[in-house]
Amino acid sequence: MSELKNLINNLAYKNGTSGSEDDIAEELVGLAGKFMTAYRDSYGNAVATLEGKGKTFLLDAHMDRIGMIVTAIEDGFLRIDKCGGADARVMAAQDVTVWGKEPVYGVITSTPPHLTTAEDAKKVKGFDSMLVDIGMSMEEAKKIISPGDRVTVRCPQLDLCGDRICSAALDDRAGCAVILRAAEIVAQSAEHPTVKLMFSCSEETGGSGAKTGSFSVQADECISVDVSFAAAHGMTDKKYGILGKGPMIGYAPILNYAASEKLKAVAEEKGIPYQVEIMGEATGTNADHIAVTKGGIKTALISIPLRNMHTGAEIISVSDIENSARLIAEYILGGGTDA
């Protein structure tokens, strides 16, 4: 578990917002390349292959994280817009890194309550009115920073009670850890099918990495791994997952029902804790794109329960990562769907 926790924290620490994933992609190619053939595809996805016999299984997790993008440089300040689903409600006074020619640290401005009117206090400041205070002159800033550079929230990585950890970018670096670990387990078997990993770009801005990458990959089945909402105090557990209670097996019209049922059967047979997540429409993940690529790929979805999604203080249970990886590995080694 300590090795898995270190892996998750290492992946979550890496830079890599949507459309600018080089740092995290290089890290994942290096990690997967220790026991698989790994490379970057033409779009920028990190792809790895473990050769085997019989079926080909594709495992997908997106490697991009939410962030912001510099739109203009002003004296001492940067104007920004969101890059992915950053939440404006939690941005005021956040400590951030600007990824210019070298990292620059700054703080998103915040108006003191003493200077806020009662009416303004009820409003959330939009990204169009946010500024990052970097303390540089225009001339200094332009030497290091350019419009288009990315900005990410800086948050400490914390070990919480039990096996819970808190960090930014666990959506979906936790999923990346799951598919790496699942492939590692499969690789330990003397006989196994072919497994392809796709750490996809730009999920947070529309899923273009999954669309292009899955079209190029010849796969019989796919399991996409992402995060989903974990219940917190005062939230009903009927709609949300529970931290530490295992992977969430998705059921949705776009997902392959036989694959979802087989995952559940494998979990019960192998004694792996699991939860189900029922979605009446699309899943809002890469699974929606992969399922309909080319002539269609049988696609399932495993989700990791996560609190505080799209903030710098996301929380997961490390046991959910290990159990997700075990379930996926057992499913693959068992041959996947019978249909």
N, C-alpha and C positions, 0 to 999 in steps of 0.2 A: 504493500500500500504506500510506503514512503517513496518508492521509486515512481509509482504512478502519480502521486501528488507532485513530486518534483517535475515530472513530465508536463503535467497540466499547467503548473505555475510557469515553467519555461516557455511553453507555447503562448500562454496568455500575456506574457511580458513583451513578446515581439511586436514590433510595429507592423502595420498592414491593414490600412483602411481600404474600403472598396475602390478598386481601380488602381491601387498602389500597394500591391501585396508582396513586393519583392523580398522583403526581409523574412516574413513568415514562410513564404514559398521555398526559399533557399534552405531554411531550417528543416522544413518537412521533407524536402528532397533528400537532405542529408540523413535524417533519421530513418526514413523508409528505405533509403539506399543501402543501409547496413545489411538488409536481408531480402531486398527486392530490387528489381530494375526500376529506377526512378528518374523522372525528367520533367521539364516544363513543356506544356504544349503550346501551340501557336497563339492561343488566347491569353495564356499566363497561368492556367491551372497547373497545380502540381499533381502528377500522375505517377502511379507505381504499379508494377505487375509482379505477382507471385505465380509463376507458371505451374500448372497442374494438369490433371486429366478430367475429361467430362465437361460439365457445365462451366460457364464463366459467370462469376458473381461480381457485380460492381458495388463498392461501398463508397458512399459520398458523404462528405461533411464540408461545409463552407469555411474557408480560412480567413475571410475578411471580417473586420470588426467595424462597428459604427464609429463615427468620428465627425470631424468638421473639415471645411476647406477654406483656405484664405481667399477672400474675394478682393481685398484692397488693403494697401498699406498707408497708414497715416502716422503723424508724429507721435511716437510712443505707443501706438495702438494698431491693432489689426482688425479689419472687418471680416466676418466669417459667415458661412452658411453651413447647414447640416449636410453631412455625407452619410447617407443611410438614416436609420430611424432614431437619431439622437433625440432625447427628451428635453425640450426647452425648460421644463419645470424645475429641473435639478442642476441647471448650468451656472447659475449665479455664484460667483466666488470660487468656482472650481479651479484647481491647480492643473495646468495643461502643458503639454509639450507640443511645440511647433516643429515639424519635421522639415526644416530647410536644408541648406547645404551642410549644416550641422545642427544638432538639436538646440532649440531655444526654449527656455522655460518662461511661462507667463501665467497670468490669472485673468479669468473672465470677470469683467467689472460688475460691481454690485452697488446699488444705491442704498445708503444707510437708511434704516427705518425713520430716523429723525428728519430726513429730507423727502420722505415719500408722503404723498397725499393719501387720504383714506381711500379715494377712488383708485389711485394707482396701485395701492397695496393689494387690491383684489385681482389685478391683472398679471398674467405671465408675460414676461418680456420675450418677444419673438427673436429668431435668429437674425432678422434684418436689422435689429436695433442692438445686437450684442457686440461688444468690443473685447479684444484680448489685450491686456496691459502688458507690454514687453519692455517698457522703459528705454527704448532705443529711439534715436533720431531717425528721420526718414532715410538719411544717407547710410547710417549704420545698418538699418534693417534691410535695405535693398541689396546689400552685399551678401546677405545670408538667406533672406526669405524672398519668395516670389509668389504672386497670385497663383493658386493651384496647389500650393503646398498643403499637406494635411496637418490636422491638429487632433490630438487625442487627450482625453482626461487622464491625469496621473493619479492613481490610487494605490495605496499600499496593499500588498497581498497578505492576507491574514489567515492564520489557523484559528478556527472557531472551536467550539465545544465538539467533542466526538470526532467525526471524520469530515466535518464541514470546513470548506474553505471559501474565502471571499476574495474577489478580484474583479478587475475590469476584463472585458473580452472573453469571458467564459462562454459567451455566445459568439462563435461556436467552436472556440479552441478546445472546449471539453469534448465536443463531437469529434474533432480531429484526433484527440487522444484515444477515444473509443475505437475508431476504425484502425488506428495504428496497433493498438493492443489486440484487437480481434484478429488482424492479419498475423500478428506474432504468435498467437495461440494456434491458428490454423497451420502455420509454417512448421510447428513442432510435430505435426502428424506426418507419418510416413507416406500416407496416401491422402491426397486432398485435391479438390478441383482448382481451377484457376481463379485467383482473386485479384481484382483490380481496385486500387484506391484512387479516388478523385477528391483532392482538396481544392474545392472550386472557388473561383473569384466572384466577387460582386453579387453575392446573394442578397445583401442588404440594400442593393439598388436595383433589384429586378430579376436576379437569377441568371444573368447572361452567361456566366461561367458554366453553370450546370447545363444550360441549353446547348452551348457549343461543345462542351466536353463529352456529354453523354451521346451526342450524335456521332462522335468519332469513335467511341468505345463500343466494341462488339460484346454485348453482355446478354445473358439469358434472363438474369434477375438482378434487381438492385435493392439495396437497403440504404435509405437516406437517414442520416443521423443529425438531429438538431436538438435544440432545447425547447421546453415548453413551460407553462406557468406552474409554479409550485405554490401550494396554499401557504398563507401566513395567518397570523392571529386574526380571527373574525371572518375568515373566508371559508366557505363551504368546501369540503373535500370532494363533493360530488362533481364539481366542474374542473378542479385543479388536481395536479399530482401532489404526492407527499414526498418530501425529502427523505431519502434513505429507504424507501419502499420499493426500489427497483425501477428498471426502464419502463417507459410508457409505450405500449404497443398501439399504434394508430389504426383506427377504422374510419374510412372516409370513402365516398363514391369513387374518387380517382385512384385509390389504393387497391392493390390486388387482394381480394378477400381471402383467397386460399393462402396467400403468404402470411397475412395477419393471423389467421387461424393456426397455421403451422408454427409460427413463432410462439403463440400462446401454448400450444401443445408441447413444444420443446421445453419451454420454461417450466411447465408443470412436471414433465418427465424428469428433468435434470435438477429439480428443486431450486430453480432460480427465481427469486422474487420478481414480480412484475405488476404493472398496473395497465389499465386500458384507457385510451383517450379517444372519445367519439367525436367526430366532426361531420356535420351535416352537409358541408360543401367542400371547397378546396382546403388544403392543409396550411397554406401560406408558407410552405417550405420548398426546397429544391425538388422534392418528390413530385410536385405538380408538373414540373417541366420534364423531368426524366421519364415519367410514366407515358408521356405522349410523344417522345422523340422517335424519329423514323417511323417504323410501323408499330411502335409501342414496346415498352419493357415492363415486365411484371415488377412492380415496385411496392415496397413496404416502407414504413416509417417507424423508427425508434426515436423517442424523445427523452431527453434528460430533464428531470424536474429542476427548475431554477427559479430563485427568488430575485426580485429587483431587476427584471430584464431591461436591457438598454440603459443601464446606469453604470457607474464606475464601481459599484459595490454589489455585484452579482454573487449569489451564494449557491453552491451545489454540495452534494454529498459524494465523497470519493467512492464510496461503495456502489453508488449508482453507475459510475463510470465502469468499474470492474464488472459488475453484473450485466451491463449493456454489452460489453465486449464478449463476455462468456456466452451470452444468449446468441449473439450474432455468429460467433465461431461455431457453436454447437449446431445452429441452423444450417450453416454452410457445410459442415462435415457430415450432416445428416442428409444432404442432397437437396435442400430447399423444398419447394412445392412439389407435390406429386402430380398436379394438374398440368 
